[in-house]
Amino acid sequence: MREPNGEVRPHYRPFADWLARTPPARVVQKKDEAERAFHRVGITFAVYGADEGTERLIPFDIVPRIIPLSEWTMLERGLKQRVAALNAFLADIYGPGRILEAGVVPRDRVLGNSQYRAEMAGTTVRNGIYAHVAGIDLVRADDGLWCVLEDNLRVPSGVSYMLENRKMMMRLFPELFATQSIHPVQHYPDMLLENLRAVAPAGEDAPTVAVLTPGPYNSAYFEHSFLAQQMGVELVEGQDLFVRDDTVFMRTTRGPQRVHVLYRRVDDDFIDPMAFRPDSRLGVRGLFAAYRAGRVTLANAIGTGVADDKSIYPWVPDMIRYYLGEDPILANVPTWRLADAAEREHVLAHLPELVVKEVHGAGGYGMLIGPMSTRAEQEEFRARILARPDNYIAQPTLALSTCPTLVDAGIAPRHIDLRPYVLTGKTSEVVPGGLTRVALPEGSLVVNSSQGGGTKDTWVVSD
């Protein structure tokens, strides 16, 4: 919000002026209003194993994260570039494998990856699109440089919170929206539906789209039902669908209805007990055969996980150069691959300074933040690394940018990241902004909701 010399940055001035003239009690009242409204709507996040129960309200902060349009334009170009390269990589590794033959990405890192689905080899996907919805996590370090922290291509979540956060801010601060040019995000469900319809099997003029959910016990079930409702499509579970003659139908009160596109929020392993885990009760028998036959589109495609695996992440800039012939617009965070003996030796010698992550980890679990860890935790991770070096990567501890945040002690800086959403179908589109996640404990760098993080509205404002 402020320059190093304390001066308010131009794009924050209207909000800073509002904050300066508003009594602190009124600011707290606005926060309480938001929490009560979120409780009424039922905007929750399930936390598995939490002592206090499975449903938790994600903390919402009323101080927005604001990005000037000139800066956002650069980010948007970089996001589209990155997702285009990741889609090209997925089409290549399940097709001709040119990048592997060229040695740009090590063959064993891909074909030996637990997220690689050999069953997808040779499968033709509609329009060559594997990642129809991508959530790219961005961080901004003290030097002002934007970096990609990780790519989320399997079932990226959080967009419902982005939309509800905006709705809440418009209700709380209509005067700020009336006096500033804040770019909208409310059209995301329409964009999503249009892009999903655009990848339906060929020859379908009015394709039927449905959202496939694992059910109400999934951590992101609120989002599944929210997006289905916002798009005006059916929310279905595996038991609501069946396959006949390589064609997918859903059971309705009017009889079977064909489904052309499934926006699936079920992991690969559980999507079809005939093709993957035979004990799955979440999937649909025969769905994968229908998919391979081109009779239904799955968004995102099966097998996208190999491209968002943290062990593949270091090669994404090389993918951009290889497939697009361009230099990356957005940088990677420097990363050590612990499967490499020399890099592993460096990391083990500097554990107290680094962040170590499991390559398949998510939600802030399975990681060591060196500067905030105990000696015992470091030694435990040392043993884990030595036992399975290929299961870990390491990165420097970034000095993440901060944003003013309303906490119990008042307004204070807290570390943040940003997850914009890239939709690929009829076109490649990015909604202005995204989900800003905030680490609420003082000094914390972990923004994940499952680890006590909160969210903010993200404003892209015209310069």
C-alpha positions in Angstrom: 0.0 0.0 0.0 2.9 2.3 0.7 6.3 3.1 -0.8 9.4 2.4 1.3 9.4 6.1 2.3 5.8 5.8 3.7 4.0 7.5 0.8 0.8 5.9 -0.3 1.1 4.4 -3.8 -1.2 6.1 -6.3 -3.6 3.2 -6.9 -4.2 2.9 -3.2 -5.0 6.5 -2.4 -8.8 6.4 -2.6 -8.9 3.5 -0.2 -6.2 5.0 2.1 -8.3 8.2 2.2 -11.4 6.2 3.2 -9.4 4.4 5.9 -7.9 7.6 7.3 -11.3 9.3 7.7 -13.2 6.2 9.0 -13.2 5.6 12.8 -11.6 2.3 13.8 -14.8 1.1 15.4 -16.6 1.5 12.0 -13.9 -0.5 10.3 -14.3 -3.4 12.8 -18.1 -3.1 12.3 -17.7 -3.7 8.6 -15.5 -6.8 9.2 -18.2 -8.2 11.6 -20.9 -7.5 8.9 -18.9 -9.5 6.4 -18.4 -12.5 8.8 -22.1 -12.6 9.7 -23.0 -12.6 6.0 -20.5 -15.3 5.1 -22.0 -17.5 7.9 -25.5 -17.0 6.6 -24.5 -17.9 3.1 -22.5 -20.9 4.3 -19.2 -20.1 2.7 -17.0 -22.7 4.3 -14.0 -24.8 3.8 -13.7 -28.4 5.1 -10.6 -29.1 7.0 -9.9 -32.8 7.4 -8.9 -33.9 10.8 -9.6 -30.6 12.5 -10.5 -30.9 16.1 -13.1 -28.2 16.0 -15.1 -30.0 13.3 -15.0 -30.3 9.5 -16.5 -27.0 8.4 -14.6 -23.7 8.9 -15.3 -20.2 7.8 -12.4 -18.9 5.8 -11.3 -15.5 7.4 -12.0 -12.6 5.1 -10.1 -9.3 5.3 -11.8 -6.1 4.2 -8.6 -4.3 3.1 -8.4 -5.1 -0.6 -5.3 -6.0 -2.5 -5.1 -3.4 -5.3 -3.1 -3.8 -8.6 -2.8 -1.0 -11.2 -4.0 -2.0 -14.7 -0.6 -1.4 -16.3 0.9 -4.0 -14.0 -2.0 -6.4 -14.4 -1.7 -6.2 -18.2 1.9 -7.6 -17.9 0.7 -10.4 -15.5 -2.1 -11.3 -17.9 0.2 -11.8 -20.8 2.6 -13.9 -18.7 -0.2 -16.1 -17.4 -1.6 -16.8 -20.8 1.9 -17.5 -22.1 2.6 -20.0 -19.3 -0.7 -21.9 -19.6 -0.3 -22.1 -23.4 3.1 -23.7 -22.9 1.8 -26.1 -20.2 -1.0 -27.2 -22.6 1.5 -27.8 -25.4 3.7 -29.8 -23.0 0.7 -32.1 -22.0 -0.3 -32.6 -25.6 3.3 -33.5 -26.4 4.0 -35.9 -23.6 0.8 -37.8 -24.3 1.5 -37.6 -28.0 4.8 -37.5 -30.0 7.0 -36.8 -27.0 9.2 -34.3 -28.9 10.4 -32.4 -25.8 11.5 -35.7 -24.3 13.4 -36.8 -27.4 15.1 -33.4 -27.5 16.2 -33.8 -23.9 14.7 -30.5 -22.8 12.8 -32.2 -20.0 14.3 -35.4 -18.6 12.2 -38.4 -19.8 12.4 -40.2 -16.4 11.0 -37.1 -14.6 7.9 -37.3 -16.8 7.3 -41.0 -17.5 8.3 -42.0 -14.0 6.1 -39.3 -12.4 3.2 -40.6 -10.2 0.9 -38.1 -11.9 1.7 -39.3 -15.4 -1.2 -41.3 -16.8 0.1 -43.8 -19.3 -3.6 -44.6 -20.2 -3.8 -41.1 -21.8 -1.0 -41.9 -24.3 -2.4 -41.4 -27.8 -5.7 -40.0 -26.6 -7.0 -37.1 -28.7 -8.5 -34.3 -26.6 -10.8 -31.7 -28.0 -8.9 -28.7 -29.4 -5.7 -30.0 -27.8 -6.7 -28.4 -24.5 -5.8 -30.3 -21.3 -5.9 -27.5 -18.7 -9.2 -25.7 -19.3 -9.0 -24.1 -15.9 -5.6 -23.2 -14.4 -4.9 -21.5 -11.1 -1.4 -20.0 -11.2 0.0 -19.0 -7.8 2.0 -15.7 -7.9 4.1 -14.0 -5.3 5.8 -10.7 -5.3 9.2 -10.4 -3.5 10.7 -7.3 -1.9 12.4 -6.4 -5.1 9.0 -6.0 -6.8 9.5 -8.9 -9.2 6.5 -11.1 -9.8 7.3 -14.9 -9.7 5.3 -18.0 -10.2 5.3 -20.1 -7.1 3.4 -23.0 -8.5 1.0 -24.1 -11.2 -2.4 -25.7 -10.4 -3.8 -27.7 -13.3 -5.7 -30.6 -11.8 -8.7 -29.2 -10.0 -7.7 -25.7 -9.0 -10.1 -24.3 -6.3 -10.8 -20.9 -4.7 -12.6 -19.1 -7.5 -15.9 -19.1 -5.5 -14.2 -17.2 -2.7 -12.9 -14.7 -5.3 -16.5 -14.1 -6.5 -18.1 -13.9 -3.0 -15.3 -11.6 -1.7 -16.1 -9.2 -4.5 -19.9 -9.4 -3.8 -19.2 -8.7 -0.2 -16.9 -5.7 -0.9 -19.5 -4.1 -3.2 -22.1 -4.4 -0.5 -19.8 -3.0 2.2 -18.2 -0.2 0.2 -20.5 0.9 -2.6 -19.0 4.4 -2.5 -15.5 3.1 -3.3 -16.8 1.2 -6.4 -18.8 4.3 -7.5 -15.7 6.5 -7.5 -13.1 4.1 -8.9 -12.7 2.1 -12.1 -12.4 -1.4 -10.5 -12.5 -4.1 -13.2 -15.3 -6.6 -12.7 -15.0 -10.3 -11.9 -18.6 -11.3 -11.7 -18.7 -12.6 -15.3 -16.4 -15.5 -14.5 -19.2 -18.1 -14.4 -20.4 -17.0 -17.9 -16.8 -17.1 -19.2 -16.3 -20.6 -17.7 -19.5 -21.9 -19.2 -18.8 -20.5 -22.6 -15.3 -22.0 -22.6 -16.6 -25.4 -21.5 -19.3 -25.4 -24.2 -16.6 -24.6 -26.8 -14.7 -27.8 -26.1 -17.7 -30.1 -26.3 -17.5 -33.0 -28.8 -17.7 -31.8 -32.4 -21.1 -31.3 -34.0 -22.9 -30.4 -30.8 -24.8 -27.1 -31.2 -26.3 -27.1 -27.7 -24.0 -29.2 -25.4 -25.0 -30.1 -21.9 -22.5 -29.2 -19.2 -22.5 -30.6 -15.7 -20.2 -30.2 -12.6 -19.0 -33.6 -11.3 -18.4 -33.4 -7.5 -17.1 -36.1 -5.1 -20.0 -35.0 -2.8 -20.7 -32.8 0.3 -17.8 -34.1 2.3 -15.2 -32.8 -0.1 -13.3 -29.7 1.2 -14.4 -27.6 -1.8 -18.0 -28.7 -2.0 -19.3 -25.2 -1.5 -17.4 -24.2 -4.6 -18.8 -27.0 -6.6 -22.4 -26.3 -5.8 -21.8 -22.5 -6.1 -20.3 -22.8 -9.7 -23.0 -25.1 -10.9 -25.6 -22.7 -9.6 -23.9 -19.7 -11.1 -23.5 -21.4 -14.5 -27.1 -22.7 -14.4 -26.0 -26.4 -14.9 -26.5 -29.6 -13.0 -24.3 -30.6 -10.0 -23.9 -34.3 -10.2 -22.1 -37.1 -8.3 -20.8 -40.3 -9.9 -24.0 -42.2 -9.0 -26.1 -39.7 -11.0 -24.3 -40.7 -14.2 -24.1 -43.8 -16.3 -22.4 -44.8 -19.6 -24.1 -46.6 -22.5 -22.5 -47.2 -25.9 -19.5 -44.9 -24.9 -22.0 -42.1 -24.2 -22.5 -40.4 -20.8 -26.0 -39.8 -19.5 -27.3 -38.3 -16.3 -30.4 -39.6 -14.6 -33.2 -37.0 -14.4 -36.9 -37.0 -13.5 -37.5 -36.8 -17.3 -35.4 -39.8 -18.1 -31.7 -40.1 -19.2 -30.1 -36.9 -20.6 -26.8 -36.9 -22.5 -23.9 -35.0 -20.9 -21.3 -33.6 -23.3 -18.9 -31.8 -20.9 -18.1 -32.7 -17.4 -16.3 -30.0 -15.3 -14.9 -32.6 -13.0 -13.7 -31.9 -9.4 -12.9 -35.6 -8.8 -9.2 -36.7 -8.9 -7.9 -38.9 -11.7 -7.6 -42.0 -9.5 -11.3 -42.0 -8.6 -12.8 -40.9 -12.0 -13.6 -44.4 -13.3 -13.2 -47.7 -11.3 -12.8 -49.6 -14.6 -9.8 -47.7 -15.6 -8.1 -46.5 -12.4 -8.9 -47.3 -8.8 -11.3 -50.3 -8.8 -12.5 -49.4 -5.2 -13.6 -45.9 -6.2 -17.2 -45.0 -5.3 -16.9 -41.5 -6.6 -16.5 -42.1 -10.3 -18.5 -43.5 -13.2 -18.0 -46.9 -14.7 -17.0 -46.6 -18.4 -16.4 -42.8 -18.3 -12.8 -43.1 -19.4 -13.8 -45.3 -22.4 -16.3 -42.6 -23.4 -13.7 -40.0 -23.0 -11.2 -41.8 -25.2 -13.9 -42.3 -27.8 -14.4 -38.5 -27.9 -18.0 -38.8 -26.8 -17.5 -36.6 -23.7 -15.0 -33.8 -22.7 -13.5 -33.8 -19.2 -12.3 -30.5 -17.9 -9.6 -30.6 -16.8 -8.2 -33.6 -18.8 -7.0 -36.7 -17.0 -3.2 -36.6 -16.6 -2.8 -32.9 -16.2 -1.2 -33.4 -12.8 2.2 -34.2 -14.3 2.5 -30.6 -15.5 1.8 -29.1 -12.1 4.0 -31.4 -10.2 6.7 -29.5 -8.3 9.4 -31.7 -9.7 8.4 -30.6 -13.2 8.0 -26.9 -12.3 11.7 -26.0 -12.8 11.4 -26.8 -16.5 8.4 -24.6 -17.3 10.6 -21.7 -18.5 12.3 -24.2 -20.9 8.9 -25.3 -22.1 7.9 -21.7 -23.0 11.1 -21.3 -25.0 10.7 -24.7 -26.7 7.1 -24.5 -27.7 6.5 -20.8 -28.1 9.9 -19.5 -29.0 9.6 -16.8 -26.4 11.3 -15.7 -23.2 9.2 -16.2 -20.1 7.4 -13.1 -19.0 7.0 -14.4 -15.5 10.0 -15.8 -13.7 10.2 -19.0 -11.7 11.3 -19.0 -8.1 14.9 -20.4 -8.0 14.5 -24.1 -7.2 16.9 -26.9 -6.2 16.0 -30.4 -7.3 16.9 -32.8 -4.5 17.1 -35.8 -6.9 20.4 -34.2 -8.1 23.2 -35.1 -5.7 25.0 -31.7 -5.9 21.9 -29.7 -5.4 20.8 -32.0 -2.6 24.2 -31.5 -0.8 23.7 -27.7 -1.0 20.2 -27.9 0.4 21.2 -30.2 3.3 23.9 -27.8 4.2 21.5 -24.8 4.3 18.2 -26.3 5.6 17.7 -23.5 8.2 17.6 -21.0 5.4 15.4 -22.7 2.8 11.8 -23.9 2.2 11.6 -27.6 1.4 8.4 -29.0 -0.3 7.1 -32.4 -1.2 6.7 -32.5 -4.9 3.1 -33.7 -4.6 2.3 -31.7 -1.5 -0.6 -29.2 -1.3 -2.5 -27.1 1.2 0.7 -26.0 3.0 1.3 -29.6 4.2 4.5 -31.6 3.8 6.8 -28.6 3.9 9.6 -27.2 6.0 10.1 -23.4 6.3 13.7 -23.3 7.5 13.9 -20.0 9.3 10.7 -20.8 11.3 11.6 -24.4 12.1 13.2 -26.1 15.1 16.3 -28.1 15.0 14.3 -31.3 15.5 12.1 -30.5 12.5 15.1 -29.8 10.4 16.6 -33.2 11.3 13.3 -34.9 10.6 13.3 -33.4 7.1 16.9 -34.3 6.6 16.0 -37.9 7.2 13.0 -37.7 4.8 15.2 -36.1 2.1 17.9 -38.8 2.4 15.3 -41.5 2.2 13.4 -40.1 -0.8 15.3 -37.3 -2.4 13.2 -37.4 -5.6 10.2 -36.5 -3.5 11.4 -33.0 -2.6 12.4 -29.7 -4.0 13.8 -26.6 -2.1 13.5 -22.9 -2.7 14.8 -19.8 -1.0 12.7 -18.3 1.7 11.1 -15.4 -0.1 10.5 -12.0 1.5 6.8 -12.0 0.3 5.1 -8.7 -0.2 2.7 -7.6 2.5 -0.7 -5.8 2.5 -2.4 -4.0 5.3 -4.7 -6.4 7.1 -7.3 -6.0 9.8 -6.2 -8.2 12.8 -7.1 -8.1 16.5 -4.5 -5.4 17.2 -5.7 -3.2 14.3 -4.3 -2.7 10.8 -1.0 -4.5 10.4 1.0 -5.9 7.4 0.6 -9.6 6.5 2.2 -11.6 3.8 0.1 -12.4 0.7 0.1 -14.3 -2.6 -2.2 -14.2 -5.6 -4.0 -17.0 -7.5 -5.4 -15.7 -10.9 -7.5 -18.1 -13.0 -6.8 -18.7 -16.6 -9.6 -20.2 -18.7 -8.8 -21.9 -22.0 -11.5 -23.0 -24.5 -13.0 -20.8 -27.1 -10.3 -18.3 -26.2 -7.7 -17.8 -23.5 -9.0 -15.5 -20.8 -8.1 -14.3 -17.4 -10.5 -12.5 -15.0 -8.9 -9.3 -13.7 -7.5 -10.0 -10.3 -8.0 -13.4 -8.7 -7.9 -14.8 -5.2 -5.5 -13.0 -2.8 -4.6 -15.3 0.1 -3.2 -13.8 3.3 -1.1 -15.4 6.1 -2.9 -14.1 9.2 -0.5 -15.1 12.0 2.2 -12.4 12.4 5.4 -13.3 10.4 3.8 -16.4 8.8 4.5 -17.2 5.1 1.8 -19.9 4.8 -1.4 -18.5 3.2 -3.3 -21.8 2.7 -6.8 -21.9 4.1 -6.1 -25.3 5.7 -3.3 -23.7 7.6 -5.3 -20.7 9.0 -4.9 -18.4 6.1 -7.5 -15.9 5.0 -8.6 -14.2 1.7 -8.9 -10.7 0.3 -10.7 -9.1 -2.6 -8.3 -8.3 -5.4 -8.9 -5.0 -7.3 -7.5 -4.2 -10.7 -7.9 -0.5 -11.1 -7.4 1.7 -14.1 -4.2 3.8 -13.8 
